[in-house]
Amino acid sequence: MSLRDLRRHAGQLALVGFDGHSIPAEVKSLAREFDLGGIILFARNVESAEQVAELAREAQTLAREIPLWVSVDQEGGRVARLKSPFTVWPPMITLGRSGEVALAERFARALATELKAVGISLDYTPVLDIHTNPRNPVIGDRALAETAEDVARLGSAIVRTLQAEGIAACGKHFPGHGDTSTDSHHELPVVDHPPDRLDAVELVPFKAAIDAGVASIMTAHILVPALDDERPATLSPAIVEGLLKRTLGYQGLVLSDDLEMRAIAGRYGMEEAMVAAIAAGCDAVLMCGTDHAQQAAALEAVIHAVEQEALPFKRVEDALTRHRRVKERFLRPPRPRPLTGGALRMLLGRDEHQAVAAEMARFA
């Protein structure tokens, strides 16, 4: 790969957000110039199931060589961008209370079926944080359970089932956001545990997900002084490259959480944060906002950092290689086309899926 190739494909290092129910001209321009890795959908992008399916089809027209991820946070409970007529899932803590791997698998199978129907290929789930702190304002009932073993067992079942159905899963938020009392959307939380406690508790579900072949892992915007007393995990070579990739041997795609969250944006500019995240070992970043000039500037900053030898070319090559490898696993043709009309309406929220949601809700 040459520097010229890097300019043509630097966009693979990013998944971007946008406003509206179709892909705006600015995102099309980013894709033309930089070859975007994917898009992320929020409630602001969802008008109807048919419209989401059309948006997913439109996204693939932007692909240069490799399809784009069409991604979403569809966990269940309070983090669900797709509402009715999609099945409305209870929070994931219900699965932990049930203790049933079979129920977790039925949930994941139904979830994957509905996501595939509208052309979504990557879901930022499961949450692998452990609900060890009842005062945690950001995780709480999003966690699968209160013990590492239960989160590991149920989380790996969700990973395996989603991926067997063709949806790339994403374990989050590495190295563990469960025992925090602040919200990284607003400030930088601190996890003050020693390495042996992290290894025995927080890391257990991530190890299980890695063993299950999880497609991607998302970093947390948290400070873990025992591992790095200066940089949040997303920007820490010791945590991403050192712990996740070398020590735990993770070979998949490492994604940053949204770089526009205050824990990062409050301390770093977008350009500095993106370069630092890639340097730390992230293989792509999420930029979930709608400032497309800022997204373009962050990609330009990566290219400039490589040209100035401030960011090793080899690290960017590795990121692009990892990303391509995971995409080939999940996005290679023939991929099913999004459904339309009656076929789509019959599948979303169907009785079989509602029965799974009702069974989960019994444990609410």
GIBELTA-V861205 format. One record per backbone hydrogen bond with DSSP energy under -0.5 kcal/mol. CO is the residue of the C=O (numbers start at 1). NH is the residue of the N-H. If there is no record, write none. Layout:
co | nh
CO | NH
CO | NH
//
This chain:
co | nh
2 | 6
3 | 7
4 | 8
5 | 9
6 | 10
9 | 12
10 | 13
11 | 14
11 | 37
13 | 285
14 | 37
14 | 38
15 | 287
16 | 40
22 | 24
24 | 27
24 | 28
25 | 29
26 | 30
27 | 31
28 | 32
29 | 33
30 | 34
31 | 35
34 | 11
34 | 12
37 | 69
38 | 16
39 | 71
41 | 73
42 | 45
43 | 46
45 | 47
48 | 52
49 | 53
50 | 54
51 | 55
52 | 56
53 | 57
54 | 58
55 | 59
56 | 60
57 | 61
58 | 61
59 | 62
60 | 63
69 | 39
69 | 71
70 | 121
70 | 122
71 | 41
72 | 74
72 | 124
73 | 81
76 | 79
78 | 80
79 | 75
79 | 76
81 | 83
83 | 86
87 | 89
89 | 77
91 | 94
92 | 95
92 | 96
93 | 97
94 | 98
95 | 99
95 | 100
99 | 101
100 | 104
101 | 105
102 | 106
103 | 107
104 | 108
105 | 109
106 | 110
107 | 111
108 | 112
109 | 113
110 | 114
111 | 115
112 | 116
113 | 117
114 | 118
115 | 118
115 | 120
116 | 119
117 | 339
121 | 168
122 | 72
123 | 125
123 | 170
125 | 170
126 | 172
129 | 144
130 | 132
132 | 134
133 | 136
139 | 142
140 | 143
141 | 93
144 | 96
145 | 131
147 | 151
148 | 152
149 | 153
150 | 154
151 | 155
152 | 156
153 | 157
154 | 158
155 | 159
156 | 160
157 | 161
158 | 162
159 | 163
160 | 164
161 | 165
162 | 167
163 | 166
166 | 168
168 | 123
169 | 216
171 | 218
172 | 128
172 | 129
173 | 176
174 | 220
177 | 180
178 | 133
178 | 180
182 | 184
183 | 186
183 | 187
184 | 263
185 | 262
187 | 189
189 | 223
190 | 192
191 | 193
194 | 197
194 | 198
195 | 199
196 | 200
197 | 201
198 | 203
201 | 204
201 | 205
203 | 207
204 | 208
205 | 209
206 | 210
207 | 211
208 | 212
209 | 214
210 | 213
215 | 253
216 | 171
217 | 255
218 | 173
218 | 174
220 | 222
220 | 234
221 | 189
222 | 224
222 | 233
223 | 191
223 | 225
224 | 227
224 | 228
228 | 224
232 | 235
233 | 236
235 | 237
236 | 240
237 | 242
238 | 243
239 | 244
240 | 245
241 | 246
242 | 247
243 | 248
244 | 250
252 | 254
253 | 217
253 | 255
254 | 283
254 | 284
255 | 219
257 | 286
258 | 261
261 | 264
261 | 265
262 | 266
264 | 267
264 | 268
269 | 273
270 | 274
271 | 275
272 | 276
273 | 277
274 | 278
275 | 279
276 | 280
277 | 281
277 | 282
278 | 281
280 | 241
284 | 256
285 | 15
285 | 287
286 | 259
287 | 17
290 | 292
291 | 295
292 | 296
293 | 297
294 | 298
295 | 299
296 | 300
297 | 301
298 | 302
299 | 303
300 | 304
301 | 305
302 | 306
303 | 307
304 | 308
305 | 310
305 | 311
306 | 309
312 | 315
312 | 316
313 | 317
314 | 318
315 | 319
316 | 320
317 | 321
318 | 322
319 | 323
320 | 324
321 | 325
322 | 326
323 | 327
324 | 328
325 | 329
326 | 330
327 | 331
328 | 332
340 | 343
340 | 344
341 | 345
342 | 346
343 | 347
344 | 348
347 | 350
350 | 353
350 | 354
351 | 355
352 | 356
353 | 357
354 | 358
355 | 359
356 | 360
357 | 361
358 | 362
359 | 362
360 | 363
361 | 364
//
